[in-house]
Amino acid sequence: MLILNAIILTFVFISFCVVAYNYFTAPRIKKSGNNFSKSGMISILIPARNEEKNIKKCLDSILRQTYKNLDIIVVDDNSTDETKAIIEAYTNKFSHIHLLEGKELPQDWLGKNWACNQLYKNSKGDYLLFIDADVELKENAIDGLMAKMNKYKLDALSVFPSQRITGFGEWLVVPMMNWLLLSFLPLKQVFKSKKGSFAAANGQLFLFKKNVYNAIGGHEKVKNEVVEDMEFARLLKTNRYKLMTAVGDNQIYCSMYDSFESAITGFSKNFYKGFKIGKFPFIIMIGFFEIIFLLPFALLFFDVLFLPAVILILISRIYISGISRQNFLVNVLLHPLQMIILFYVGIKSVNKIGIEWKGRKLI
């Protein structure tokens, strides 16, 4: 037990140090007191497939922006619900909102990448801001993005929005995405370090200088990648472009899923593919996560020596909840269950058990 406790405590402490580093240093999108509209036109590019529940809130949030030099394009990617009709109502009312009707998906493309490629080809801006239809922006959010772009002379900026979580099932899944990111990656190093290992991005919101997007090949380069955002991060780092990955703080929000089932499906499609390792190493890795971050809770009933590890794990969850703007008490109480669900999602992801998204087979 002493040796096992020493191993667990060592890795828990290392992870805790990463979390603490992120808590104090992670780049955050803040409300900007300045207006950066003179920085250039931004094409806001929104792929939308069956987004009738979200697209109105997304567009309303964009229309409220203090940054006014915007060209807004939404592609209806062959939706089977009322998405297209909702977008048309906005295009009839606002001249700077444009609707594209998505073309048929080519065999060698994945759906979202194809939609984004069509958006890019119709863009006019100096900057390309790809955002998902379930993202909402506070009124100063785009000025906040441009403040970061100008201050750090960035070529690209990606943001992990603060997630809106409503149901119990979603609480079992969604917070683990933030846990994976912030427990093992010092987020500031995505910008500071030139090493390719410090590559991370989120396709929910990705802002590029247009010339940089062109230089790395755009969505054509990642057309069949499920985790295209991570591929973009690697391409940017490999080609020595300045990338920053930030958290949305209280400026950028996302309502990713509306049920436990949709959360499981959505997480499964990205989990394994995002690590770029073989199946066996991936299974070993997620098994290791369970030993280090779940087993101490069970062993605590038999040996109080595991208490320091449990305390550090829970403090880490509090810190991560703070960075992610989530309810820390819920995450602390649900941590063991969340870890079990994480393992299930990992196995589902690696085995490709019926993974579809918005009616399309992904892998």
N, C-alpha and C positions, 0 to 999 in steps of 0.2 A: 504493500500500500504506500509506503514511503517513497519508493521510486516512481510509482504511477502518479502520486500527488506532485512530486517534483517536476515531472515531465509536463503534466497538465498546467501547473502553476506557471512554469516558464513560458509556455506558449500563450497562456491567457494574459500574462503580464506584457508580453511583446505586443499583442493585439491591443491591449489597453493603452499602451504608449502611442500606437498609431491613432486610436480613437481620440485620445487627449490632444494629440497634435492637430488632428482635423478640427476638433472643437474650437481651438484657439486660432487656427490659421486658414481653414478652408475658405476659398474665395466665395463671397456671397454677393448676389445681386441686390443692391440697395436702391432705395428711392433717391433719384438724382434731383438736385436743386437747379440743375442747368438744363437748357434745351439744346440738343445736338442736331436739330433738323438740318442745319447747314452742312453736316458731315457727308451728305449724299442721299440719294434715293435708296430706300430699302424695299425690295420686293418680298412681301410676305407670302410664302408659298405653303398652301395647306392641302395635303392629300385627304380626301374624305370618301370613305366607303361605309355606308350604313351608319351614319353619324347623326341621325335625326335628334337624338337625345342631347347632343353636345354642341353641334355646329353653331347654333344661335348664340349660346353663351360665349363661345370663342370669338365670333365675329363682333359681338357687342363690345367685348373687352378690347378688341383692336381699334374699334371706332372711337373709344374713349382716350386713346393715347395722346399724350402731350407732344410726342414726336409726330409731325404731320406730313413729312415727305415720304409718303408710303404708296406703294402700288400693291394691291391685295388680289391674289389669284387663288381660286379654289378649284381643284379638279374633282368632279364627281366621278369616282372610280367605279362606274357601273353599279351604283347602289340599287338595292331592291326595296328600300323604304322611301321616306319622304325627304331625304337629304337634298336631292336636286331641286325640288320645289321650294325648299326653305332658302337655298342659295339664290335661286332666281328672284325671290322676293327682295333680297338684299341688292342684287345687281340692278333691279328696276328702280331702286331708291337711291343708291349711292354709285356715282359714276366711276369711282376708283376701285370698286370691287368687280372682279371679272370671274365668270364661270367658264371652265373648260370641261368639255365632255370627254371623259377618258376613252382612249382608243383600246381596242382589243389587246389583251395581254399576250405578248410574244412568248414562245415556249421557253426561251432561255432567260427570262426575267422573272423576278419575284414582284408581287403586286405593288407594294409600297414604293419600291425602287423605280418601277416603271412609271408610277404616278408622279413621283418627284422629278423624274427626267423630263416628263411632259411639261411640268410646271416651269422648270429651269428654261426650257426652250422658248417659253413665252414671257420670260421675265425681262424687265427693262432696268432694274435697279443696279446701283454700284455694289450693293450688298444683297446677299440672298439669305433670308431668314426662313428656314424650314421649321414649321411647327405642326404638331399633331392637332387634330380637330377637337380633342378633349382637353386642350390646354387653355387656361385663362390667364390674362395679363392684367395686373394692376395698372392704373393710368400712367404711371411713370416708368413702367418696366422697360420699354424699348430705349428710353433715355438712359436708364440704368445699364442696359447692355452696351450702348454706344459709349457711355462713360468708361467702361472697362476696356473696350476696343481702343479708344483714343489714349487712355492713360498708359496702357501697357503695350501699345503699338501691336495689337494682336492681328493675326491673319484669320483666326477662327475662334469662336467662343461657343461652348456647349454648356447646357444647363440641365441639372437634375431638379425638376420642379418639386415643390412641396406637394405631397399627395393628399388629396381629399379622400378619406376612408370613412365609410358610413356603416357597413354591416360587419357582424362578427366574423363571417367567413373571410372577408377581405382583410381584417386585422390579423388573421392567421398567416397571410401570404405576403401582402404588399410591403410591410415593414422590413422583411428579410432582404429585399433588394437594396435598401439603404444600409442594412447591416453588413451585407457582403462588400459593398463599396467602401464604407467608412471604417471597417474593421481591419482592412488589409492594404488599402492604398492611401498613402499620404497625398491628398488631393492637390495640394499646392504644388507638388513635384511634377504634376502633369505640365505645368507651365515652366517651372524652374529647371527641371532636369532635361538633358538632351537624350537620356536613355529611352529606348523604345519600350522598355518594360513599364515605364510610367505613362501608359497610354490608356485613356478612358474618355468616353463621350456618351452622350445620350441623344438619340434621334428625336426625342419629344420636342426638343428645341435646339437647333444648330444654326448658328450664324456664321456665314463665310463672307470674306471679300470675294467678289465674283471672279476676279482674275486668279485668285488662289484656287477656288473651286474648279475652274477650268484647267489650271496647271496640274492638278492631281488626278484629273480624269473624270471628275463628277460621278454621278450615279451610274454612268456607263461602266466605270471601273469596278463597281461593287454590285452589279446588276443581279447576281444570283446569291448574294450574301444575306443570310437571315439577320445577322447582327451587323448591319451595314454601318452603324454609328461607330462601333469599335474599329472597323476596317478604315473608316475615314480618319480616326484618331491615329492609327498606325501609319497611314499614308502621310499625314501631316507631319508627324514626328520624324519619319524616315527621310522626308524631303526638307527637314530643318525649318519648317514653318512654325510660327508662334501660335500655339494652341493653349487656351485656358479652359478648364472645366470647373464650373461653379455650381453652387446650390441656389435654388430659387428664393430661399428665405421667405419673406412676406410679400414678394413681388410677382412670383410666378407659381401657379398652381396647376394641378392636373387631376382629373377624375378618370383614372385608368380603367377601372373595372366596376361592375355593378353587382357582382355575385362572387361567391367562392369558386364556382366552376369556371367563370371567365378569367378569374385571377390565376387559377391553376394552369389553364390553357395558355394564357399570355406569358406567364413566367416560364413555362416549359419550353416554349418555342425559342427562347433566348439563352437559357441557363447553360446548357452544355456547349452550344455553339460559341458562346462568348469567350470561352477559355482557350480555344485553339490547342487542345491536348487530346490524346487518345482516350478511348472509352475506359480502359482499365485504370489509367492514372486519375481520370476524373472521378471514378467510383471510389478509389482510394482516398482522394481528396475530400469528398463529401462525407465519407466514413470517418475520416480524421476530424472533421468539424464536429461530428456527433460525439466523438470520444472526448474532445477538448471542451466543448461548450454545452454539452447536455449531460454527459455521464456524471460530472461532479454533483449535480443536483440529486441524483439517485444515491451516489456513494456517501453523501452527507448524512444520510440516515444511519450509516454504519460507522462513520469516522469523522469527527469534527475537524480533522486536519484539512478537509476539503472546503471548509468555510471561507478562507481567504480567496480561493479561486471563484467561488460562487459570488462573493461580494464584488470582486473586480468585474466579473461578467455583467452583473446587474448595474454597476456604476457605468460601465460602457454603454449599456442599453439606455441609460438616462441621458448620457452625453449625445448619443446618436439621435435619440428622440428630439433633443434640443436643436441639433443641427437641421434635422428634417422637419421640424415643426409638427411633431406627433405627440400624442398623449403618452408621457413616459410611464405612467402607472399601468396603463393597458399593456404596453410592451414588456414591462417587468413581470407582470402577472402571467402573461401568455408566452414568455420566452421558451419554456420547455416544449409546449405544444407547437410553437412556431418552428423550433428546430426539427421536430419530427416531420412536420409538413415539408420543410426544406429538403429533407432526405427523400421523401416521396416524389417531390417535384424533380429532383435530380435524377432519380431512376427513370421516371417517365420521360424526361428530356433526353437521356442518353439512349433509351430504347425506342424513341420516336413512336410512342404509342398513340396513334390517331391524332397527331398534332395538326390541327387546322386553325386558320384565323380568318374571321369574317367570311366564312364559306369557301375558303380556298385551301387546298392542301399545300402545306409549306415544305415539309420534308418527309 
